[in-house]
């Protein structure tokens, strides 16, 4: 299972008031509230798995989202 979180850049972007209704922005706004797995993101945002995977890859490449490591999960 992969857990995703926003980076500091992601938290800044989540505060934007002008955001399109895209899968990427749905992910950013959801992760602004809590860290989540890809299963949780798909369930609560209503994004299909293919679009969610593409959105996460795009956001990770831009430095907006990061994947939390196992050692960080055990600290939670």
Biopython code that builds the backbone (N, CA, C, O; Angstrom):
import numpy as np
from Bio.PDB.StructureBuilder import StructureBuilder

atoms = [
    (1, "UNK", "N", (0.842, -1.170, 0.000)),
    (1, "UNK", "CA", (0.000, 0.000, 0.000)),
    (1, "UNK", "C", (0.896, 1.244, 0.000)),
    (1, "UNK", "O", (1.899, 1.308, 0.710)),
    (2, "UNK", "N", (0.515, 2.203, -0.794)),
    (2, "UNK", "CA", (1.259, 3.453, -0.877)),
    (2, "UNK", "C", (0.447, 4.557, -0.214)),
    (2, "UNK", "O", (-0.756, 4.685, -0.440)),
    (3, "UNK", "N", (1.118, 5.340, 0.597)),
    (3, "UNK", "CA", (0.491, 6.476, 1.269)),
    (3, "UNK", "C", (1.084, 7.751, 0.681)),
    (3, "UNK", "O", (2.300, 7.870, 0.525)),
    (4, "UNK", "N", (0.223, 8.690, 0.362)),
    (4, "UNK", "CA", (0.659, 9.940, -0.251)),
    (4, "UNK", "C", (0.389, 11.120, 0.673)),
    (4, "UNK", "O", (-0.559, 11.121, 1.458)),
    (5, "UNK", "N", (1.248, 12.119, 0.554)),
    (5, "UNK", "CA", (1.155, 13.336, 1.352)),
    (5, "UNK", "C", (1.555, 14.509, 0.465)),
    (5, "UNK", "O", (2.216, 14.328, -0.559)),
    (6, "UNK", "N", (1.154, 15.699, 0.862)),
    (6, "UNK", "CA", (1.571, 16.893, 0.140)),
    (6, "UNK", "C", (2.955, 17.333, 0.595)),
    (6, "UNK", "O", (3.329, 17.142, 1.752)),
    (7, "UNK", "N", (3.694, 17.912, -0.302)),
    (7, "UNK", "CA", (4.972, 18.542, 0.019)),
    (7, "UNK", "C", (4.660, 19.973, 0.470)),
    (7, "UNK", "O", (3.511, 20.402, 0.368)),
    (8, "UNK", "N", (5.636, 20.710, 0.959)),
    (8, "UNK", "CA", (5.374, 22.124, 1.290)),
    (8, "UNK", "C", (4.806, 22.910, 0.098)),
    (8, "UNK", "O", (3.941, 23.768, 0.275)),
    (9, "UNK", "N", (5.293, 22.617, -1.105)),
    (9, "UNK", "CA", (4.741, 23.259, -2.295)),
    (9, "UNK", "C", (3.272, 22.875, -2.479)),
    (9, "UNK", "O", (2.444, 23.714, -2.834)),
    (10, "UNK", "N", (2.961, 21.622, -2.241)),
    (10, "UNK", "CA", (1.580, 21.150, -2.353)),
    (10, "UNK", "C", (0.643, 21.854, -1.388)),
    (10, "UNK", "O", (-0.484, 22.193, -1.747)),
    (11, "UNK", "N", (1.113, 22.079, -0.148)),
    (11, "UNK", "CA", (0.275, 22.783, 0.829)),
    (11, "UNK", "C", (0.027, 24.224, 0.394)),
    (11, "UNK", "O", (-1.060, 24.761, 0.607)),
    (12, "UNK", "N", (1.031, 24.850, -0.213)),
    (12, "UNK", "CA", (0.838, 26.214, -0.721)),
    (12, "UNK", "C", (-0.169, 26.219, -1.867)),
    (12, "UNK", "O", (-1.041, 27.085, -1.928)),
    (13, "UNK", "N", (-0.047, 25.264, -2.761)),
    (13, "UNK", "CA", (-0.951, 25.193, -3.898)),
    (13, "UNK", "C", (-2.383, 24.898, -3.465)),
    (13, "UNK", "O", (-3.325, 25.352, -4.113)),
    (14, "UNK", "N", (-2.561, 24.152, -2.389)),
    (14, "UNK", "CA", (-3.903, 23.812, -1.914)),
    (14, "UNK", "C", (-4.668, 25.043, -1.443)),
    (14, "UNK", "O", (-5.895, 25.013, -1.354)),
    (15, "UNK", "N", (-3.968, 26.104, -1.146)),
    (15, "UNK", "CA", (-4.616, 27.334, -0.677)),
    (15, "UNK", "C", (-5.108, 28.224, -1.820)),
    (15, "UNK", "O", (-5.739, 29.254, -1.584)),
    (16, "UNK", "N", (-4.816, 27.823, -3.051)),
    (16, "UNK", "CA", (-5.225, 28.609, -4.208)),
    (16, "UNK", "C", (-6.747, 28.603, -4.330)),
    (16, "UNK", "O", (-7.388, 27.569, -4.141)),
    (17, "UNK", "N", (-7.312, 29.748, -4.641)),
    (17, "UNK", "CA", (-8.770, 29.841, -4.786)),
    (17, "UNK", "C", (-9.203, 29.643, -6.233)),
    (17, "UNK", "O", (-10.390, 29.459, -6.501)),
    (18, "UNK", "N", (-8.272, 29.677, -7.155)),
    (18, "UNK", "CA", (-8.596, 29.493, -8.572)),
    (18, "UNK", "C", (-8.023, 28.163, -9.048)),
    (18, "UNK", "O", (-6.896, 28.099, -9.541)),
    (19, "UNK", "N", (-8.799, 27.127, -8.898)),
    (19, "UNK", "CA", (-8.331, 25.813, -9.302)),
    (19, "UNK", "C", (-9.341, 25.186, -10.257)),
    (19, "UNK", "O", (-10.550, 25.298, -10.051)),
    (20, "UNK", "N", (-8.849, 24.531, -11.295)),
    (20, "UNK", "CA", (-9.763, 23.841, -12.214)),
    (20, "UNK", "C", (-10.306, 22.571, -11.563)),
    (20, "UNK", "O", (-9.747, 22.072, -10.587)),
    (21, "UNK", "N", (-11.381, 22.067, -12.106)),
    (21, "UNK", "CA", (-11.972, 20.831, -11.597)),
    (21, "UNK", "C", (-11.313, 19.657, -12.324)),
    (21, "UNK", "O", (-11.908, 19.043, -13.209)),
    (22, "UNK", "N", (-10.077, 19.361, -11.931)),
    (22, "UNK", "CA", (-9.314, 18.294, -12.573)),
    (22, "UNK", "C", (-8.944, 17.235, -11.540)),
    (22, "UNK", "O", (-8.972, 17.507, -10.340)),
    (23, "UNK", "N", (-8.595, 16.027, -11.996)),
    (23, "UNK", "CA", (-8.176, 14.993, -11.048)),
    (23, "UNK", "C", (-6.999, 15.432, -10.175)),
    (23, "UNK", "O", (-6.956, 15.115, -8.986)),
    (24, "UNK", "N", (-6.040, 16.166, -10.765)),
    (24, "UNK", "CA", (-4.877, 16.614, -9.987)),
    (24, "UNK", "C", (-5.304, 17.502, -8.825)),
    (24, "UNK", "O", (-4.826, 17.336, -7.703)),
    (25, "UNK", "N", (-6.191, 18.432, -9.090)),
    (25, "UNK", "CA", (-6.607, 19.347, -8.026)),
    (25, "UNK", "C", (-7.484, 18.666, -6.988)),
    (25, "UNK", "O", (-7.449, 19.029, -5.812)),
    (26, "UNK", "N", (-8.277, 17.675, -7.413)),
    (26, "UNK", "CA", (-9.068, 16.912, -6.435)),
    (26, "UNK", "C", (-8.130, 16.198, -5.462)),
    (26, "UNK", "O", (-8.384, 16.153, -4.258)),
    (27, "UNK", "N", (-7.037, 15.638, -6.005)),
    (27, "UNK", "CA", (-6.052, 14.952, -5.164)),
    (27, "UNK", "C", (-5.396, 15.944, -4.202)),
    (27, "UNK", "O", (-5.268, 15.662, -3.011)),
    (28, "UNK", "N", (-4.981, 17.100, -4.715)),
    (28, "UNK", "CA", (-4.325, 18.107, -3.870)),
    (28, "UNK", "C", (-5.251, 18.544, -2.742)),
    (28, "UNK", "O", (-4.825, 18.620, -1.589)),
    (29, "UNK", "N", (-6.494, 18.827, -3.054)),
    (29, "UNK", "CA", (-7.418, 19.292, -2.016)),
    (29, "UNK", "C", (-7.738, 18.198, -0.998)),
    (29, "UNK", "O", (-7.898, 18.488, 0.188)),
    (30, "UNK", "N", (-7.833, 16.946, -1.446)),
    (30, "UNK", "CA", (-8.081, 15.868, -0.503)),
    (30, "UNK", "C", (-6.878, 15.656, 0.414)),
    (30, "UNK", "O", (-7.040, 15.479, 1.621)),
    (31, "UNK", "N", (-5.667, 15.674, -0.160)),
    (31, "UNK", "CA", (-4.465, 15.468, 0.656)),
    (31, "UNK", "C", (-4.186, 16.645, 1.575)),
    (31, "UNK", "O", (-3.417, 16.511, 2.527)),
    (32, "UNK", "N", (-4.791, 17.789, 1.313)),
    (32, "UNK", "CA", (-4.647, 18.932, 2.210)),
    (32, "UNK", "C", (-5.293, 18.630, 3.563)),
    (32, "UNK", "O", (-4.891, 19.188, 4.584)),
    (33, "UNK", "N", (-6.276, 17.762, 3.568)),
    (33, "UNK", "CA", (-6.989, 17.415, 4.806)),
    (33, "UNK", "C", (-6.310, 16.278, 5.569)),
    (33, "UNK", "O", (-6.289, 16.270, 6.800)),
    (34, "UNK", "N", (-5.745, 15.301, 4.811)),
    (34, "UNK", "CA", (-5.146, 14.120, 5.453)),
    (34, "UNK", "C", (-4.271, 13.384, 4.457)),
    (34, "UNK", "O", (-4.463, 13.507, 3.247)),
    (35, "UNK", "N", (-3.313, 12.621, 4.959)),
    (35, "UNK", "CA", (-2.545, 11.714, 4.109)),
    (35, "UNK", "C", (-3.480, 10.574, 3.721)),
    (35, "UNK", "O", (-4.393, 10.240, 4.475)),
    (36, "UNK", "N", (-3.263, 9.981, 2.564)),
    (36, "UNK", "CA", (-4.176, 8.936, 2.117)),
    (36, "UNK", "C", (-3.477, 7.948, 1.197)),
    (36, "UNK", "O", (-2.477, 8.265, 0.554)),
    (37, "UNK", "N", (-4.031, 6.745, 1.155)),
    (37, "UNK", "CA", (-3.546, 5.731, 0.215)),
    (37, "UNK", "C", (-4.219, 5.964, -1.134)),
    (37, "UNK", "O", (-5.181, 6.725, -1.239)),
    (38, "UNK", "N", (-3.699, 5.298, -2.160)),
    (38, "UNK", "CA", (-4.315, 5.451, -3.469)),
    (38, "UNK", "C", (-5.735, 4.895, -3.480)),
    (38, "UNK", "O", (-6.584, 5.402, -4.214)),
    (39, "UNK", "N", (-6.013, 3.860, -2.678)),
    (39, "UNK", "CA", (-7.371, 3.324, -2.576)),
    (39, "UNK", "C", (-8.325, 4.353, -1.965)),
    (39, "UNK", "O", (-9.444, 4.531, -2.445)),
    (40, "UNK", "N", (-7.879, 5.021, -0.914)),
    (40, "UNK", "CA", (-8.699, 6.050, -0.291)),
    (40, "UNK", "C", (-8.936, 7.220, -1.243)),
    (40, "UNK", "O", (-10.046, 7.745, -1.327)),
    (41, "UNK", "N", (-7.899, 7.621, -1.951)),
    (41, "UNK", "CA", (-8.043, 8.721, -2.904)),
    (41, "UNK", "C", (-9.078, 8.374, -3.974)),
    (41, "UNK", "O", (-9.926, 9.201, -4.307)),
    (42, "UNK", "N", (-9.012, 7.163, -4.511)),
    (42, "UNK", "CA", (-9.965, 6.749, -5.542)),
    (42, "UNK", "C", (-11.386, 6.734, -4.990)),
    (42, "UNK", "O", (-12.321, 7.183, -5.653)),
    (43, "UNK", "N", (-11.542, 6.220, -3.785)),
    (43, "UNK", "CA", (-12.872, 6.102, -3.193)),
    (43, "UNK", "C", (-13.486, 7.467, -2.875)),
    (43, "UNK", "O", (-14.643, 7.717, -3.215)),
    (44, "UNK", "N", (-12.736, 8.334, -2.237)),
    (44, "UNK", "CA", (-13.305, 9.587, -1.753)),
    (44, "UNK", "C", (-13.334, 10.715, -2.784)),
    (44, "UNK", "O", (-14.129, 11.645, -2.650)),
    (45, "UNK", "N", (-12.483, 10.649, -3.808)),
    (45, "UNK", "CA", (-12.511, 11.699, -4.833)),
    (45, "UNK", "C", (-13.355, 11.304, -6.032)),
    (45, "UNK", "O", (-13.749, 12.167, -6.817)),
    (46, "UNK", "N", (-13.641, 10.019, -6.188)),
    (46, "UNK", "CA", (-14.436, 9.555, -7.317)),
    (46, "UNK", "C", (-13.663, 9.493, -8.615)),
    (46, "UNK", "O", (-14.264, 9.412, -9.686)),
    (47, "UNK", "N", (-12.349, 9.529, -8.546)),
    (47, "UNK", "CA", (-11.501, 9.465, -9.739)),
    (47, "UNK", "C", (-11.238, 7.994, -10.068)),
    (47, "UNK", "O", (-10.916, 7.203, -9.182)),
    (48, "UNK", "N", (-11.377, 7.631, -11.353)),
    (48, "UNK", "CA", (-11.090, 6.247, -11.735)),
    (48, "UNK", "C", (-9.599, 5.961, -11.572)),
    (48, "UNK", "O", (-8.780, 6.880, -11.559)),
    (49, "UNK", "N", (-9.258, 4.693, -11.449)),
    (49, "UNK", "CA", (-7.875, 4.277, -11.142)),
    (49, "UNK", "C", (-6.856, 4.769, -12.169)),
    (49, "UNK", "O", (-5.763, 5.195, -11.796)),
    (50, "UNK", "N", (-7.196, 4.716, -13.439)),
    (50, "UNK", "CA", (-6.256, 5.157, -14.472)),
    (50, "UNK", "C", (-5.961, 6.642, -14.377)),
    (50, "UNK", "O", (-4.803, 7.056, -14.442)),
    (51, "UNK", "N", (-7.013, 7.450, -14.220)),
    (51, "UNK", "CA", (-6.833, 8.900, -14.097)),
    (51, "UNK", "C", (-6.101, 9.251, -12.812)),
    (51, "UNK", "O", (-5.282, 10.169, -12.790)),
    (52, "UNK", "N", (-6.395, 8.517, -11.735)),
    (52, "UNK", "CA", (-5.733, 8.769, -10.456)),
    (52, "UNK", "C", (-4.243, 8.463, -10.559)),
    (52, "UNK", "O", (-3.413, 9.232, -10.074)),
    (53, "UNK", "N", (-3.907, 7.355, -11.182)),
    (53, "UNK", "CA", (-2.501, 6.993, -11.342)),
    (53, "UNK", "C", (-1.750, 8.051, -12.151)),
    (53, "UNK", "O", (-0.633, 8.432, -11.801)),
    (54, "UNK", "N", (-2.368, 8.517, -13.227)),
    (54, "UNK", "CA", (-1.745, 9.559, -14.052)),
    (54, "UNK", "C", (-1.600, 10.860, -13.267)),
    (54, "UNK", "O", (-0.573, 11.531, -13.363)),
    (55, "UNK", "N", (-2.619, 11.218, -12.493)),
    (55, "UNK", "CA", (-2.579, 12.449, -11.701)),
    (55, "UNK", "C", (-1.473, 12.376, -10.649)),
    (55, "UNK", "O", (-0.736, 13.344, -10.462)),
    (56, "UNK", "N", (-1.352, 11.243, -9.963)),
    (56, "UNK", "CA", (-0.319, 11.091, -8.941)),
    (56, "UNK", "C", (1.082, 11.152, -9.554)),
    (56, "UNK", "O", (1.980, 11.773, -8.986)),
    (57, "UNK", "N", (1.271, 10.511, -10.709)),
    (57, "UNK", "CA", (2.582, 10.575, -11.380)),
    (57, "UNK", "C", (2.927, 12.012, -11.746)),
    (57, "UNK", "O", (4.059, 12.452, -11.546)),
    (58, "UNK", "N", (1.960, 12.738, -12.276)),
    (58, "UNK", "CA", (2.168, 14.127, -12.676)),
    (58, "UNK", "C", (2.486, 14.997, -11.456)),
    (58, "UNK", "O", (3.405, 15.814, -11.507)),
    (59, "UNK", "N", (1.748, 14.832, -10.379)),
    (59, "UNK", "CA", (1.963, 15.629, -9.175)),
    (59, "UNK", "C", (3.294, 15.294, -8.506)),
    (59, "UNK", "O", (3.962, 16.183, -7.979)),
    (60, "UNK", "N", (3.686, 14.019, -8.523)),
    (60, "UNK", "CA", (4.979, 13.642, -7.957)),
    (60, "UNK", "C", (6.119, 14.235, -8.771)),
    (60, "UNK", "O", (7.112, 14.695, -8.208)),
    (61, "UNK", "N", (5.982, 14.226, -10.092)),
    (61, "UNK", "CA", (7.027, 14.775, -10.950)),
    (61, "UNK", "C", (7.184, 16.283, -10.755)),
    (61, "UNK", "O", (8.287, 16.809, -10.903)),
    (62, "UNK", "N", (6.111, 16.976, -10.431)),
    (62, "UNK", "CA", (6.156, 18.420, -10.207)),
    (62, "UNK", "C", (6.545, 18.773, -8.773)),
    (62, "UNK", "O", (6.720, 19.950, -8.458)),
    (63, "UNK", "N", (6.683, 17.774, -7.899)),
    (63, "UNK", "CA", (7.086, 18.032, -6.525)),
    (63, "UNK", "C", (5.953, 18.509, -5.633)),
    (63, "UNK", "O", (6.193, 19.177, -4.627)),
    (64, "UNK", "N", (4.726, 18.173, -5.990)),
    (64, "UNK", "CA", (3.551, 18.595, -5.230)),
    (64, "UNK", "C", (3.140, 17.520, -4.227)),
    (64, "UNK", "O", (2.680, 17.830, -3.128)),
    (65, "UNK", "N", (3.309, 16.267, -4.609)),
    (65, "UNK", "CA", (2.919, 15.116, -3.789)),
    (65, "UNK", "C", (4.138, 14.241, -3.594)),
    (65, "UNK", "O", (4.995, 14.131, -4.471)),
    (66, "UNK", "N", (4.200, 13.615, -2.420)),
    (66, "UNK", "CA", (5.282, 12.664, -2.177)),
    (66, "UNK", "C", (4.697, 11.394, -1.594)),
    (66, "UNK", "O", (3.618, 11.391, -1.003)),
    (67, "UNK", "N", (5.434, 10.324, -1.775)),
    (67, "UNK", "CA", (5.040, 9.049, -1.217)),
    (67, "UNK", "C", (5.723, 8.898, 0.129)),
    (67, "UNK", "O", (6.937, 9.071, 0.236)),
    (68, "UNK", "N", (4.961, 8.580, 1.141)),
    (68, "UNK", "CA", (5.504, 8.426, 2.487)),
    (68, "UNK", "C", (6.118, 7.041, 2.605)),
    (68, "UNK", "O", (5.503, 6.051, 2.210)),
    (69, "UNK", "N", (7.324, 6.968, 3.144)),
    (69, "UNK", "CA", (8.017, 5.697, 3.329)),
    (69, "UNK", "C", (7.471, 4.897, 4.494)),
    (69, "UNK", "O", (6.756, 5.428, 5.343)),
    (70, "UNK", "N", (7.802, 3.650, 4.530)),
    (70, "UNK", "CA", (7.314, 2.750, 5.596)),
    (70, "UNK", "C", (7.753, 3.201, 6.985)),
    (70, "UNK", "O", (6.996, 3.080, 7.948)),
    (71, "UNK", "N", (8.980, 3.723, 7.089)),
    (71, "UNK", "CA", (9.455, 4.160, 8.402)),
    (71, "UNK", "C", (8.666, 5.373, 8.890)),
    (71, "UNK", "O", (8.464, 5.530, 10.094)),
    (72, "UNK", "N", (8.219, 6.229, 7.978)),
    (72, "UNK", "CA", (7.407, 7.374, 8.368)),
    (72, "UNK", "C", (6.001, 6.937, 8.789)),
    (72, "UNK", "O", (5.406, 7.530, 9.689)),
    (73, "UNK", "N", (5.475, 5.900, 8.135)),
    (73, "UNK", "CA", (4.144, 5.388, 8.477)),
    (73, "UNK", "C", (4.152, 4.813, 9.882)),
    (73, "UNK", "O", (3.207, 5.023, 10.642)),
    (74, "UNK", "N", (5.219, 4.081, 10.242)),
    (74, "UNK", "CA", (5.279, 3.470, 11.573)),
    (74, "UNK", "C", (5.360, 4.507, 12.672)),
    (74, "UNK", "O", (4.994, 4.231, 13.814)),
    (75, "UNK", "N", (5.849, 5.732, 12.335)),
    (75, "UNK", "CA", (5.901, 6.803, 13.329)),
    (75, "UNK", "C", (4.529, 7.395, 13.610)),
    (75, "UNK", "O", (4.314, 8.000, 14.660)),
    (76, "UNK", "N", (3.592, 7.220, 12.667)),
    (76, "UNK", "CA", (2.237, 7.762, 12.843)),
    (76, "UNK", "C", (1.517, 6.906, 13.807)),
    (76, "UNK", "O", (0.354, 7.166, 14.115)),
]
sb = StructureBuilder()
sb.init_structure("model")
sb.init_model(0)
sb.init_chain("A")
sb.init_seg("    ")
for serial, (resi, resn, name, xyz) in enumerate(atoms, 1):
    if name == "N":
        sb.init_residue(resn, " ", resi, " ")
    sb.init_atom(name, np.array(xyz, "f"), 0.0, 1.0, " ", f" {name:<3s}", serial, name[0])
structure = sb.get_structure()
